[in-house]
Amino acid sequence: MWLMIMIYELFCVSFGQMFAAFTPNELLASLLASASWGFTLGFCGALVPTEAIPSFWRSWMVWVDPYHYLLEGMLAVAIHELPVVCKPEEFSRFQPPSAQSCEAYAAPFIAAHGGYVQTGGQGLCEMCTFATGDQYAAGIGVFYDHRWRNAGIALGFVLFNFAVVFLATWLKFDGARLLPRVPTMTWKAKPSFAWRTPKLNKPGQLESSHASETTWQRERDQGDVRAEPSADARETRIHL
């Protein structure tokens, strides 16, 4: 029992630290941790019995839920060989056949399903469904024989949480720069038009072949103010 409690404490600590390690701020970490914690409690078999969980979730979610193994491990150890004593209102009463005791009549049923029987008032048999805590636990899918399996799986979840904590912290503090970079392709957009680079003819002398006006200026002077510069007028050649 002490071992399962220690594993439970380590799991709670590592579970919160895992979300804090890979989230950018405290608010997001608290929201994700609370939502995930509620999700694990909903499918562990404690709030909702395993048989009542829909078949889709019961087929896989119950077995990947860490709280399922923590709960089964602690509950199986806590109620192992614990005697069950029914209250008077919890007994099932029936009349045994003539010339047969309650114990002899109910023995086959008790051997198959557990429980105990006693003779009550007026010769009625009083049947209690469970005799020990192990019989009650078996009815909800908790078995004492699984205690070491549950402890090992729960400890594995703890180690996984701490591994995520150290990995996320390493990546956050410049560890990602040590990883090999994946080559990426870059696309460069081509300009719609380009001005020609001035050419040097004579040092210190500038000369323009169309310095006074361009084709677009002539079109503008003729009254077509909406005209865009034509392909020939998009360049002004400047010779140095």
C-alpha positions in Angstrom: 0.0 0.0 0.0 2.9 2.4 0.8 4.4 1.8 -2.6 1.2 2.6 -4.4 0.7 5.8 -2.4 4.3 6.9 -3.3 3.7 6.1 -7.0 0.4 8.0 -6.8 2.2 11.1 -5.3 4.9 11.0 -8.0 2.3 10.7 -10.7 0.4 13.7 -9.6 3.6 15.8 -9.4 5.0 14.6 -12.7 1.6 15.0 -14.5 1.4 18.7 -13.6 5.0 19.3 -14.4 4.6 17.7 -17.8 2.0 20.2 -18.9 4.0 23.1 -17.4 7.1 22.1 -19.4 5.7 22.2 -22.9 3.1 25.0 -22.6 4.0 28.7 -23.1 2.3 30.0 -19.9 0.8 29.0 -16.6 -2.8 29.6 -17.7 -2.7 27.1 -20.6 -0.8 24.6 -18.5 -3.5 24.7 -15.8 -6.3 24.4 -18.3 -4.8 21.4 -20.1 -3.9 19.7 -16.8 -7.4 20.1 -15.4 -9.1 18.9 -18.5 -6.8 15.8 -18.8 -7.2 15.0 -15.2 -10.9 15.0 -15.5 -10.7 12.9 -18.6 -8.6 10.2 -16.8 -11.0 10.1 -13.8 -14.0 9.7 -16.1 -12.6 6.5 -17.7 -10.7 4.8 -14.8 -13.8 2.9 -13.5 -14.3 4.9 -10.3 -16.9 7.5 -11.2 -18.5 5.3 -13.9 -18.3 1.5 -13.6 -16.3 -0.2 -16.3 -19.3 -2.1 -17.6 -21.3 1.2 -17.9 -18.7 2.8 -20.1 -19.6 2.7 -23.9 -17.9 -0.1 -25.7 -15.8 2.2 -27.9 -14.1 3.8 -24.9 -14.0 0.7 -22.9 -12.1 -1.2 -25.6 -9.1 1.0 -25.4 -9.4 4.1 -23.2 -9.7 2.2 -19.9 -6.4 0.4 -20.6 -4.4 3.5 -21.4 -5.8 5.4 -18.4 -3.1 5.7 -15.7 -5.6 6.3 -13.0 -7.2 2.9 -13.7 -4.0 1.1 -12.6 -3.5 3.4 -9.6 -7.0 2.9 -8.4 -7.0 -0.9 -8.9 -3.6 -1.2 -7.2 -4.6 0.8 -4.1 -8.1 -0.6 -3.7 -7.1 -4.2 -4.1 -4.4 -4.0 -1.4 -6.7 -2.0 0.9 -9.6 -4.4 1.0 -7.7 -7.7 0.6 -9.1 -10.4 2.9 -11.2 -7.8 4.7 -14.3 -9.5 6.2 -17.7 -8.2 5.1 -20.5 -8.1 7.6 -23.9 -7.2 6.2 -26.4 -5.1 8.0 -29.9 -6.6 8.7 -31.5 -4.6 5.8 -28.8 -5.9 3.4 -29.6 -9.6 3.7 -31.5 -11.5 1.1 -34.0 -13.8 2.9 -35.5 -17.0 1.6 -37.1 -20.2 2.9 -34.9 -23.4 2.5 -36.3 -26.7 1.4 -37.6 -29.0 4.2 -35.1 -31.2 6.0 -32.2 -29.1 4.6 -30.2 -26.4 6.4 -29.4 -23.0 5.0 -25.7 -23.7 4.8 -26.2 -27.0 2.8 -28.8 -25.5 0.5 -26.7 -22.3 -0.4 -23.3 -24.0 -0.5 -23.2 -24.5 -4.3 -24.2 -20.9 -4.9 -21.6 -19.6 -2.4 -18.9 -21.7 -4.0 -19.6 -20.2 -7.4 -20.4 -16.6 -6.5 -19.1 -16.0 -3.0 -20.9 -14.6 0.0 -22.1 -16.2 3.2 -25.4 -17.4 4.6 -26.8 -17.7 8.1 -30.0 -18.9 9.7 -32.2 -16.0 10.8 -35.5 -15.7 12.7 -38.4 -17.9 11.9 -36.1 -20.4 10.1 -35.4 -18.1 7.2 -32.0 -18.1 5.4 -30.2 -14.8 5.4 -27.8 -14.5 2.4 -25.1 -11.8 2.2 -23.7 -11.2 -1.2 -20.0 -10.8 -0.2 -18.0 -12.5 2.5 -14.6 -10.7 1.9 -13.4 -7.5 0.3 -11.8 -9.5 -2.5 -15.2 -10.8 -3.6 -16.6 -7.3 -3.7 -13.5 -6.1 -5.7 -13.8 -8.8 -8.2 -17.3 -7.6 -9.0 -15.9 -4.2 -10.2 -12.9 -5.6 -12.0 -10.3 -5.2 -9.2 -8.0 -8.1 -8.4 -5.4 -8.5 -5.7 -3.3 -10.7 -8.0 -2.7 -7.7 -10.3 -1.1 -5.5 -7.6 2.5 -5.8 -9.0 1.4 -5.4 -12.6 -0.5 -2.2 -11.6 2.5 -0.9 -9.7 4.8 -1.5 -12.7 2.5 0.1 -15.2 1.8 3.1 -13.0 5.5 3.6 -12.4 6.0 3.5 -16.2 3.5 6.4 -16.6 5.5 8.4 -14.0 8.8 7.8 -15.9 7.1 8.8 -19.1 5.9 12.1 -17.5 9.4 13.0 -16.2 10.9 12.1 -19.6 8.5 14.6 -21.3 9.5 17.2 -18.6 13.2 16.9 -19.3 12.8 16.7 -23.1 10.5 19.8 -23.3 12.8 21.7 -21.0 15.8 20.8 -23.1 14.1 21.9 -26.3 12.9 25.1 -24.7 16.4 26.2 -23.5 18.1 26.1 -26.9 18.3 22.4 -27.2 16.5 22.5 -30.5 19.4 24.2 -32.1 21.5 21.1 -31.7 19.0 19.0 -33.8 19.8 18.6 -37.5 17.8 21.0 -39.7 15.5 19.8 -42.4 16.2 21.5 -45.8 13.3 23.6 -47.0 12.5 25.1 -50.4 12.0 28.8 -50.8 10.1 30.5 -53.6 11.0 34.0 -54.8 8.4 36.1 -56.6 9.5 37.6 -59.9 8.9 41.3 -60.2 6.3 42.5 -62.8 8.9 44.7 -64.5 12.5 45.8 -63.7 14.5 49.0 -64.4 17.6 48.4 -66.3 20.9 49.0 -64.6 22.6 52.1 -65.9 25.5 51.3 -68.2 28.7 53.3 -68.0 29.9 54.6 -71.4 32.2 57.4 -70.4 33.3 58.2 -66.9 31.6 61.3 -65.4 29.1 61.7 -68.2 25.4 60.9 -68.1 23.3 60.6 -71.3 19.7 59.7 -71.7 18.2 58.5 -75.0 14.7 59.7 -74.0 15.4 62.2 -71.3 12.8 64.8 -72.4 9.7 62.5 -72.5 8.7 58.9 -72.5 6.1 57.1 -74.5 3.8 57.1 -71.5 4.2 60.9 -71.1 3.2 61.4 -74.7 0.1 59.3 -74.2 -0.8 61.4 -71.2 -0.2 64.7 -73.1 -2.6 63.4 -75.8 -5.4 63.2 -73.3 -5.6 59.5 -72.3 -4.9 60.1 -68.5 -6.0 56.5 -67.7 -3.4 54.9 -69.9 -0.9 52.8 -68.0 2.8 52.8 -69.1 3.2 50.5 -72.0 5.8 47.8 -72.1 8.2 50.0 -74.1 7.8 52.9 -71.8 8.5 51.1 -68.6 12.2 51.5 -69.1 14.2 54.6 -69.4 17.6 53.7 -70.6 20.3 55.7 -69.0 23.8 55.5 -70.3 26.7 56.7 -68.2 
